[in-house]
Amino acid sequence: MRIDVVTVFPDFVAEAARVGVVGRAQERGLLAVHGWNPRDFATDNYRTIDGRPFGGGPGMVMLVEPLRKAIHAAKAAAEGPARVVYLSPQGARLTQRRVEELATLPRLVLLCGRYEGVDERLIEREVDEELSIGDYVLSGGELAAAVLVDAIGRLREGALGNAQSAAQDSFSDGLLDCPHYSRPEREGGDAVPAVLLSGDHAAIARWRLKQKLGRTWLRRPDLLARCELDAGARALLEEFRREWLAAQV
Ligand code: ADE
């Protein structure tokens, strides 16, 4: 998969994609990230990419022309269609499901805004989808693009060490992840839950699902409300609730 990022800070996005699992995915040829600076497509001596907003108001707006040229150059740099995604707080909220869908595409072009944003006419003509990484405002789209590149990159087949780890992620089944433990078995006064040391794989799977359900109930009831739980899962959640309520007194 190839991801082209249109940004005034191409080095930032490239550097963020060089570390960890995503860096390894790039080294293995599973993912390629390229930066495009709209300043390189500005036509005046000052390499201007922003202007004052019509109608007045604070801040500057990114101009259509340098962004359009940068997007077109990014698209033309490789074969095949590329979906153009603009990162902005006005976008639809990014979810793991959307990340999984985007990770199946051969190409993406990510557009990062700065200042007050991007001239709306560019969004209307060139952007296929607007995405937000959360209900807060960053000073630019670069961190959001880096988040998206990371979330996609780790899903590329072969990027994660253990093929099962992506399937076990939080959100991949609509639930939060269960707690994890490693050595030592006793840390200060705290022991690892005994079931995890039992070697009973069915009991461990049951415990993990119960924890996932319980954590989602406690921390993200909104997610749980959207899950269709079968009778077994409902019974496990009920068991978790009972134990949790009993421990509160
Ligand atoms: N740019 C600024 N804030 C953002 C956000 N929350 N998500 C995506 N892009 C952004």
Boltz pocket constraint, residues with backbone or C-beta under 6 A from the ligand:
constraints:
  - pocket:
      binder: B
      contacts: [[A, 87], [A, 88], [A, 89], [A, 113], [A, 131], [A, 132], [A, 133], [A, 134], [A, 135], [A, 136], [A, 137], [A, 138], [A, 139], [A, 140], [A, 141], [A, 144]]
      max_distance: 6.0
